[in-house]
């Protein structure tokens, strides 16, 4: 198989942010994974393979040379990264891998890569056992995915999955680790890969997969459908909530029933027809679009059918799934460390994000940003000093207001504290707690506390701008 020569081993040195001590980074570590060469002198791999990279090197099959690579784009939602190598020697004697069509059930697939257990290339084979909307672990999102029964192990990530026609039908990216499951691997299919590549080519960077900014419920109960004024043959899903930051919020309303998306009828369980009589979640239709594209949405409102031409946008989360390579934001006054909450922050503080306090978890799962720049700000920890005695027990508690003014984001809080000329700094926290310090004393105590903890600045660079 000549295509195997285009499969490369990816060596990455990662330096992750330290969310507990956001003014510094964690100790660097190395990883290896797989990737493959495509046309245009580019290499595809997984986003998680090069996340927080400080150096990326590639090695071809049968070569003893590692070539320095540049990361062109990282698609966090779809877990794909695009790399290139400036050294012309790397591209000699290699034919780029070509993409094939989306396979059907029972089609044979061969996964090629460099998994743990050896240094040479590895080949595992199986069949496509399922095609559906999958939860992408790295991206905290749901996109089309293939389930296969070929083994996918650590190091296989980013390697191609070939059809029996020697065409790439996907990228290996995760496997199911469960005591009741064996050999369940997942592959990012070609429609998702080509969407990522076209997005990068048209925009010069990765803009993301658009979403319909609504939460909906199934309409499988006949009494529910009758109460909503639906006809016997009408099918659809009811809108529960609408993201205030989404373009949809200007046109759609809660309790509208979405009947179709771009002319494709939606069933009462939220699925649409997919080839060969299969059904798939209608979010697949949305994810096929690009940011800024328009879509025709037909809804039933008060027993009347209405049509809206909606501009699609990416999702603005109250608690973002990623910080996209940026260092964490922080602000310190009198030993109080304030941070903006993200999913990586929760994972860092609680190992698994669902071990977080109930109030933060509820905001993570159900909270909606009221504006594009809204953040959930917490008092993450107290660096103990004489000035903050009695407050040292407070950790990861949301800050609602400062001196009676609501806290919209971390930058806003830092600005209000820095400009405060009132006698007291008064922070209103979750559960009606308040924290009060004398303004002059608090600001005077901050430099010594920073020096004690070897902290270079009272705030992160993004808050200084």
Order of alpha helices (4+ residues) and beta strands (2+ residues): beta-beta-beta-beta-beta-beta-beta-beta-beta-beta-beta-beta-alpha-beta-alpha-beta-beta-beta-beta-beta-alpha-beta-beta-beta-beta-alpha-alpha-beta-beta-beta-alpha-beta-beta-alpha-alpha
